Amino acid sequence: MIGGHVTIVSKGCQRIFTKKCLHVIKGCMKLINKLKNLPDSPGVYLMKNAKHKVIYVGKAKNLRHRVRSYFQRERGGRAYVEYLVRHVEDIDFVLTETEKEALILENNLIKQFKPKFNINLRDDKTFISIKLEVNAKFPSPKVVRQIENDGAMYFGPYASAKAVRETLRYIHDIVPIRKCPDTVFKKRMKPCLYYQIHKCLGPCCGLVDEVVYRELIDQVVLILKGKQDDLVKVLKQQMLEESKALRYEKAAKIRDRILAIEETVEKQKIHSMTFVDRDVFGYYLAGNEVWIEVMFIRSGNMEDIASYHFSVNHNAIEEIFRSFLNQFYSQTRFVPAEIIIPVESADSKLLEEWLTERKGKKIVVINPKRGDKVRLIEMAQKNAENAYRVSQTHGGDLALTLMTLKETLYLKQIPERIECFDISNISGKQAVGSMVTFEQGKPTKSRYKKFKIKTVGQIDDYAMMHEVLIRRYKRAVEEKDLPNLIIVDGGKGQMGVALKVFDELAIDNVDLVALAKGKKEISGLGEKAGEQIFVPHRSDPIVLAPSSPELLLLDKIRDEAHRFAVAYHRKLRRKEYYTSPLDEIPGIGIVRKKKLIRCFGSIEGIRSATIEQLVEIGKLPAKCATEIYQFFHKTESPTVKNTKQFE
């Protein structure tokens, strides 16, 4: 007994005492002494194993009572505690002034040490929000990942970039605010195409005053708050006023916006008795794993949903949620007015106090027992269970899809490893090839390869594909590093190129298919464009059902190869675009180069300028202007001579 209250039950210590190992006995005595001298104050404790590695971090209002409770005979049935203390050999603690400070420190230490027995929320993506700088002169909604206390309005969070793009696309289509980023907006000299098609009022060129533009921003706020009904009322009043003033064209435009709102906006998926912002949590336990689902409800509408998956490590679900919620809201994210959870949390009141202080408004954490909020939790629970079901069936589905592909496409083997190729170029310039690898139906990005075409200078996709395949498989044949299936994009022609490479390199045990979009045909059921799959030694293509898992997998692989090729091609084009003759002139940096292009419009404009124009319009020193003029007007003979050397 320790002080008449605590008995050491660590199995590590019991085993060590049996072996009579003196140095470990000293270690156990050290732990006993720490337990005897724990202070009655708030703080954080760090439990360590025999290797002095932190395996658990916890916080306590009273360190003495909390830490000693782990080593008492009666633990109230907390199985995970018994499992934890078997590994504890030492405990350190950090004192804090308040329990709230301990909560914040606990989150920081969990992120730092990533202890084995803690729930560790690796939410490094940070949810996306929409930022509206309402205090700016002509603001426009922006996509951000950090919420700051800067006076701007933030809406979200959104778990996916797709949800944000759809929201912004809808706003820009309905409300004629500016679309250009700040860098373009500040430098624009004349309105863009959006002004011409009445999708922007041209604030960049002073074509609209701040009062009118502010009314548009108020409409954007209503949309982002989900108050489209209120927006329609505002627009109807504006339409009536324009009609009374005999400005029928403007009234018609407002009418069209009203119709677009009424036709486009989906009905609210979740209706709330009060239009408050809420985060609703649900979970599903399966063995030693837990799936947690979060539904983000904003102004009564479910805006987005996110899933998390953890190993339980013998933790009780109450402890899992306590740690999860503390970490979830310790990050920079939008804090709603209500947080609805499916279990009681020991830190509910503390979390309310902490988040209320951060938000500056009252925040409540609720574990409902009846009513609409219980039904919201049930929905979140069902989503969590569905996330578990999907995770269990995904692997099996892919294996079945690969087996079906073998039979459907007459392959020699199951395509457990697939390599797919694509070519990207514009008029033969900056031509590149890409190769993506899928193993067991999933992308293996470490095996992706990109090729800059070296031997083909004209438009010849077949020759480019030949070069890429030769470069890829010449060494692969020697190293016996061949896939089960090779996919080329482009139909029969590209398949013929690949077969030629197979003959040249004596590749005989690898399957090959080529994908091509079929020609559109008009039928009684409408217009269709089937995907055609060509395989060697078969004259007719194989056409799979559009929704079949096999075709969806092939399309996914082909699209990934196309995306990878286009990304590399764009990178090379950007590099070429930003290369300028001005780079060869000493003393012309990025700032001065941009200034010259802005003043004269193009390189040709700079070339045609006189020294006086370069000084006066370009605001250049006379010496610098002279060097630029001489660079563009030097004799051409050295260039011709150099050209002949390459002929």
PECORRA-V226560 format. One record per helix or strand of 3 or more residues. SS is the DSSP state (alpha for helix, beta for strand). FROM is the first residue (numbers start at 1). TO is the last residue. If there is no record, write none. Layout:
[[SS:FROM:TO] [SS:FROM:TO]]
This chain:
[[alpha:11:19] [alpha:22:36] [beta:43:48] [beta:54:60] [alpha:63:69] [alpha:79:85] [beta:90:95] [alpha:99:113] [beta:128:132] [beta:142:144] [beta:153:158] [alpha:161:174] [alpha:182:187] [alpha:193:196] [alpha:203:205] [alpha:210:224] [alpha:228:244] [alpha:248:264] [beta:278:286] [beta:289:298] [beta:301:311] [alpha:317:328] [beta:338:340] [alpha:348:359] [beta:364:366] [alpha:372:408] [beta:417:426] [beta:429:439] [alpha:445:447] [beta:449:452] [alpha:461:479] [beta:485:489] [alpha:492:505] [beta:511:517] [beta:521:523] [beta:526:528] [beta:531:535] [alpha:549:577] [alpha:581:584] [alpha:590:600] [alpha:603:608] [alpha:611:616] [alpha:622:632] [alpha:637:645]]
